[in-house]
Each structure stands twice: as structure tokens, then as C-alpha cells.
Amino acid sequence: MASIRAGIYVRISQDRDGTQLGVERQREDCARLVQREGWEVGEVYVENDTSASGKKPREQYQRMMDDLARGRIQAVVAWHADRLHRQPRELEDFIEAIEASGAAVRTVTAGDLDLSTSAGRLLARMLGSVARHESERHAERVSRKMLELTKAGKYTGGSRLFGYHTGLCCPGPDCTKPDARVHGPRRSATHEPCGCAGGGCRAFDVVPEEAAAIREAARLLLAGSSLFATSRWLNEQGFRTTSGSRWSTDGLKRTITNPRLSGQLVYKGEVIGDAPWEPILDRAAHEQLKVRFAPAKRSRPARSRLLTGIAVCGICGARLVGSYNARRVPIYRCPPEGDQTVRENWRGCGGVSIVGPQTDDEIRDRLLSVLEGDGLTAAMAAASATRSGNSGWQTGWWRTRRRWSS
């Protein structure tokens, strides 16, 4: 009998120092479990610094699912069920895949998950719900902490803003901090200022030479210089972005319009108050730059529907409006009370919804059959004999007829 090939899936949400120690420990524990089961390791799927509750696709998880569907692995082994899923929708897809393939599922810390039984599926769903709850609670705590740090004017992580210090360890010749050579977003936001010569730095202390470059770039832009010419000037002066790259037009626009440069606190893209640090640009200059480089508003032409404002609800008599259902199929619907997408006098009971294309086809066919009838032709002929200057409305009628027939 052929040995069962197991796929080991290991994942860690954050790997601050990039050493992959977390996923390596998971892999070792899972490998021992595979050995105890008498299986062989067919494949190892490693997702390092990846969240199971985020919206970004997990490439290694998808590769594991593909291998499962193709029969390349006959078992899935993980350190815990929450390493596999924290999204109920994803868990249901996994259950269906396991049922279709007949593969076994084992975890180091949560035991066996027999997804071929209702009890096993219930356990998996319960573990998934608990993991989802923990993930949401953690996100709430982190979000609240980030808001507190932002209001206090503290550095909350991410790339350093050109013109300001982060308040983290300054990599200098006398620095003894272990992460002195680490740059970029992986620096810990809670790291204390280091003891470099000069006393270190604090969060959002101004970097004088960079601040001078920002002010000159703003002056050039407000005087009419283009983003391309100004970014080229920065590069020619030897300035680089905080990631060490040459300045580009997009990078300069993002930096020069950042509200933090004018001493404003920003949380999730919104200004929430005045900052305690020294502004590099005055508020008036910054507002002028924001106006100049604001994204152009794109007006979208209004959708034209055959029966919008003509068809009425059979229950309440309100006008039906064009919309889409959950599957993006065009429909006509009666807008309920409180619907802010339509005028107030168009709102009704919300109790009627009909499919748009079929309704349009039916109405068009019926109207064309009337237009083709002898009665309408005779009535038009009689009207033409008694009405002067009728060529205009006859031409309009034929134009309408051709449009509806097309």
C-alpha cells in the first residue's frame, strides 16, 4: 500500500525580525506528527508574515488546495486549525475540498479534524469561529492602540516620513542597539530612542537638511514647477526617499501633500487634529499643494434605463428605479423609505423587484406591435390631414421607431 503524502501548512502572521523562527518551529512539530502517523512529507507550504484573516490572497495556501484537488497530497497537517483558516467562507471551501478528496486533516495542538462527519465539521466550524473572534478582538485592540499613539504624536510604524525622525534607534557608529542596521517598516514602534552620540532622536524631530529640501520643493511647485522637474531637482541634489530610492513624481506628490508635514495628526487617512511636532510647511502652503494635486473628479454618465420613472410598483404605486441585484443583474425595484440613492418623492414600500432585461424586451415587443398596427397608422394619417406643420413630429416618430427596433 502506497504511503500517504502529507502536505504541511505553516503560517505566522508577523515576523518582525525576518528570521522565520515561528514557521520553522511549526514545521518541526508538524513533521514529527507526520512521522507518528506513518506518513511521508509530500510538500511544505510556508506562509511567513501572512495573516489568515486579511484580504490578500495566500499563494501557498492556494497551492496546497490545488495539490489537494489534483491528488498530489492525501493529508493536510497544520500546527493548529487557526493556522489554516480564520474566515468562515474559506473554511467552508476547505471542508468541501476535503470531502471531495477524502484527505485526512491533523493538527498538532487541536487534534484530528474528521471532516467526513457532522461532528468533525461542527468542531472545525467552532474552532474557526473562535479564531475569527480572537482575530477581530486583536484588530480592535491594535486599532485603539494606534489611535492613542497617533493622538499622542507617537510614531506608529511604517515607512519614515521624509523630513522627520521616527524616534527609533539611530544607526550610528557608536550605537549598540541590536537592530541598529534595520530600516523600514519592520522596526518596532515601541523601541526606545538609542544612546547614540548627540543623545539620539525623538519621534517627529525635524531632520534639518530634509526639511529644507521639502520647503524648497514646495516653493518650486507653488511657483509653477512640475512634479517631474522638482523630483529631478531633488535627485540632482543627492536626496533620496526614506527607502533609499530616487525620487519619482508619484513619490513626491504623496510626500508633499502629506498632512503631517503641516503639523496635522492623521489616522486612517483622515486628519484628526493638530500635531505636537514642529511643522515643516505652513498650513496655507500645504493647502495650496493639496488643491493643485488633488485627483481629478471623474463624472460618470447617468445610466439610462427604459422604464425608470415610468414603471410603477404594483403594491404602493411608487416609481420603479433601475438598479442591480447581488449578482449584478440589472433590475427595476421599488425603493424603500430611507433610501438615500433616490429622490424622496420616489420612495415606496420596497416590496417589488423585477429583472430588467426581460422586462425591457417584453415592453419593447409590445410597443412595436402597437406601432406596427393599422389603427395607429390610420390615426396618424387622420391627424396629418388636419394638423399643419406635422413633418417634425412624424420625423420624430419614425426616428423613435427605428431606435426602439434596433
Residue pairs with C-beta under 8 A, 6 or more apart in sequence:
3 38
3 39
3 40
4 37
4 38
4 39
4 40
4 74
4 75
4 104
5 39
5 40
5 41
5 42
5 43
5 72
5 73
5 74
5 75
6 34
6 37
6 39
6 40
6 41
6 42
6 73
6 74
6 75
6 76
6 77
6 106
7 42
7 43
7 44
7 45
7 64
7 67
7 68
7 72
7 73
7 75
7 76
7 77
8 27
8 30
8 31
8 34
8 41
8 43
8 44
8 45
8 77
8 78
9 45
9 47
9 60
9 61
9 64
9 76
9 77
9 78
9 83
9 84
10 23
10 26
10 27
10 30
10 44
10 45
10 46
10 47
10 78
10 79
10 83
11 23
11 26
11 46
11 47
11 48
11 50
11 52
11 58
11 61
11 83
11 84
12 20
12 22
12 23
12 26
12 47
12 48
12 49
12 50
13 49
13 50
13 51
13 52
14 49
15 22
15 23
15 48
15 49
16 186
16 188
17 179
17 182
17 186
18 49
18 186
20 46
20 48
22 48
23 46
23 47
23 48
26 78
26 79
26 83
26 108
27 44
27 46
29 79
29 108
30 77
30 78
30 79
30 108
31 41
33 77
33 106
33 108
34 40
34 41
34 75
34 77
37 75
37 106
39 75
42 67
42 72
42 73
42 74
43 64
43 67
43 72
43 73
45 60
45 61
45 63
45 64
46 60
47 58
47 59
47 60
47 61
50 56
50 58
51 86
51 135
52 58
52 82
52 83
52 84
52 85
52 86
52 87
52 90
52 131
52 135
53 86
53 87
53 132
53 135
53 136
53 139
61 84
64 73
64 76
65 93
65 94
65 97
67 73
68 76
68 97
68 98
68 101
68 103
69 97
69 100
69 101
71 101
73 103
74 101
74 102
74 103
74 104
75 103
75 104
75 105
75 106
76 84
76 98
76 103
76 104
76 105
76 106
77 105
77 106
77 107
77 108
78 84
78 106
78 107
78 108
79 107
79 108
79 109
80 107
80 108
80 109
80 110
81 107
81 110
81 113
81 124
81 127
81 128
81 131
82 127
82 128
82 130
82 131
82 134
83 107
84 91
84 94
85 91
85 94
85 128
85 131
86 128
86 131
86 132
86 135
87 128
87 132
88 125
88 128
88 129
88 132
91 124
91 125
91 128
95 115
95 121
95 124
97 103
98 105
98 115
98 116
99 115
99 116
102 116
104 112
105 112
105 113
105 114
105 115
106 112
106 113
107 113
110 127
112 120
113 120
113 123
113 124
114 120
115 121
115 124
146 156
146 267
147 267
149 155
149 156
149 189
150 156
150 265
150 266
150 267
150 272
151 265
151 267
151 272
151 273
152 276
153 203
153 204
153 265
153 275
153 276
153 277
154 167
154 189
154 203
155 166
155 167
155 168
155 189
155 203
155 204
156 189
157 185
157 187
157 189
158 185
159 184
159 185
159 242
159 243
160 166
160 242
161 242
161 255
161 258
161 260
161 261
162 210
162 214
162 241
162 242
162 255
163 206
163 207
163 210
163 211
163 213
163 214
163 261
163 280
164 203
164 204
164 205
164 206
164 207
164 210
164 260
164 277
164 280
165 201
165 202
165 203
165 204
165 205
165 206
165 207
166 187
166 201
166 203
167 193
167 201
167 202
167 203
167 204
167 205
168 187
168 188
168 189
168 191
168 193
168 194
169 175
169 177
169 179
169 180
169 182
169 187
169 191
169 193
169 194
169 196
170 180
170 193
170 194
170 196
170 200
170 201
171 180
171 181
171 183
172 180
172 194
172 196
172 197
173 197
174 195
174 196
174 197
175 194
175 195
175 196
176 194
176 195
177 191
177 194
179 187
179 188
179 191
180 194
183 243
183 244
184 243
193 200
193 201
193 202
194 200
203 277
204 260
204 275
204 276
204 277
204 278
205 277
206 277
206 278
206 280
210 239
211 280
213 234
213 237
213 239
214 255
214 256
214 261
214 280
214 281
215 280
215 281
217 230
217 233
217 234
217 252
217 256
218 256
218 281
218 285
218 286
218 289
220 229
220 230
220 233
221 227
221 230
221 256
221 289
221 292
222 285
222 288
222 289
222 292
225 233
227 249
227 252
227 253
227 293
228 249
230 252
231 247
231 248
231 249
231 251
231 252
232 247
234 247
234 252
235 246
235 247
239 247
240 246
240 247
241 247
241 251
241 255
245 251
253 293
255 261
256 289
256 293
257 286
257 289
257 290
257 293
258 266
259 266
259 271
259 286
260 266
260 275
261 279
261 280
261 281
261 286
262 279
262 280
262 281
262 282
262 283
262 285
262 286
263 274
263 275
263 277
263 278
263 279
263 283
264 271
264 273
264 274
264 275
265 271
265 272
265 273
265 274
265 275
266 272
281 289
303 322
305 321
305 322
305 330
305 332
305 356
305 360
306 360
306 363
306 364
307 320
307 332
307 359
307 360
307 363
308 319
308 320
308 321
308 322
308 332
309 319
309 321
309 346
310 319
311 319
311 320
311 332
311 359
312 318
312 319
312 320
313 319
313 320
313 334
313 348
313 349
313 351
313 352
314 352
315 334
315 348
315 349
315 351
315 352
316 334
316 348
316 349
316 351
317 348
318 334
318 335
318 346
318 347
318 348
318 349
319 346
319 348
320 332
320 333
320 334
320 352
320 354
321 332
321 333
321 335
321 342
321 346
322 330
322 331
322 332
322 356
323 330
323 331
323 332
323 333
324 330
324 331
325 331
325 353
329 355
329 356
329 357
330 355
330 356
330 357
331 353
331 354
331 355
331 356
332 353
332 354
332 356
332 359
333 350
333 352
333 353
333 354
334 348
334 349
334 350
334 351
334 352
334 353
335 341
335 342
335 346
335 347
335 348
335 350
336 347
336 348
336 349
336 350
337 347
337 348
337 349
337 350
338 347
339 347
339 350
364 404
367 404
368 401
368 404
368 405
370 376
371 401
371 404
380 394
380 397
383 390
384 390
384 394
